[in-house]
Amino acid sequence: MYDCSLIVVPQHEDEVAEYDWGNFPPNKHHKGKTSFSIIDESAGIEGKLIARTAFIHGQVQGLVFAEHVTIEATGRVDGIIFCRTLNVLGSVRANIVCDNVIVRSGGRLSANLKYRSMKVEPGGLVGGQFERRVVIDGRAKPGPATPVAMTANRNGQ
Amino acid sequence: MVEKVGEQSSEGAIFIGAGVEFKGDMTVPGCATVDGKFEGVLKAKSLVVGQTGNVSGQISVETAEVRGVVGDNLTVQSKLVVRSSGSISGAVSYSKIMVEEGGELAGTIEKIAPAEAEQKIVSIQRGE
């Protein structure tokens, strides 16, 4: 098991941009299994949600840190999202740093958003401050995991 | 797929070809197609920016389809379509939107009700 509290949440967008997802502890831990987490309609989280893949049908207030995040039609996120791919079918009001964002029909995204590639389907709604991150090197960084990622940080935010 | 913006209209239209640079104010009852460069105030029913097109200034239109670059202020009363080669930066207001994968949106994005859009256009015309 990995210790969730040892995962350092990036404090800055550059850290997310260079984040080594291959060494993201939940990714390493799943050992090739298909694993995901579901926050169901009746569930709510206040605090940090760290997962490999998260499907959010319920409510999250706080931080979502995962490789793949899907906010389903009934889902609602208020806070911060750091991820690689973000799918929005529900409602999001957050500071977001991600690689790919897709807003599906019915999705509402109100965000301070930094992204690499985006898609808004007809019927999707977007608003806020958007900024495209320049891709300097699209490939994953070679070499060992960044030591920063293993530093203890219990406060998270 | 989405219907093409600004086609088959009998209203007056303008086409700014690739390589053409235009600076100034323009009111177009029909469709404004820009493959060249436009800078200034543009009011039109629909705006089509081609891949080589570059539009900047105060733009207020009913519908827009963007394959090129649009800067500064863009107000779209109804539908805004950003194609995969399109890039929009600055203050954008729209009431319906679609962005194809690869399309770029940067700046302040805001959804407005169509009635609000009209007010916004009026204030742009007044120069407020």
Interface residues (C-beta under 8 A of the other chain):
Chain A: I102 S117 M118 K119 V120 E121 P122 G124 L125 V126 G127 G128 Q129 F130 E131 R132
Chain B: V2 V82 K96 I97 M98 V99 E100 E101 G102 G103 E104 L105 A106 G107 T108 I109 E110 K111
